[in-house]
Amino acid sequence: MRTMEFKMERTGLLSVGEVLPVEEFKLPSSYYYVLGRSYAMSANYDTLNRLKSREGKVIDVKETEKGFFVTVEFNED
């Protein structure tokens, strides 16, 4: 299992246990991911760390002083 953190701009969009699709986008030298219907966005990842799965399960939603963050678990077997 692999976990990734996504930044969300506002709360109340997702709940723990939801299974959501993930869409991959390519930048010139890296990739980033958008969760569900543009609920949250990941950091940039290099080619060696690309996500293999196209859906994941929300395991945590939290608020910090930097904003709202969603932790998603992916099965990469």
Secondary structure, DSSP 8 states (H G I E B T S, - for coil): -EEEEEEESSSSS--TT-EEEEEEEE-SS-EEEEETTTTEEE--B-GGG----SEEEEEEEEEETTEEEEEEEE---
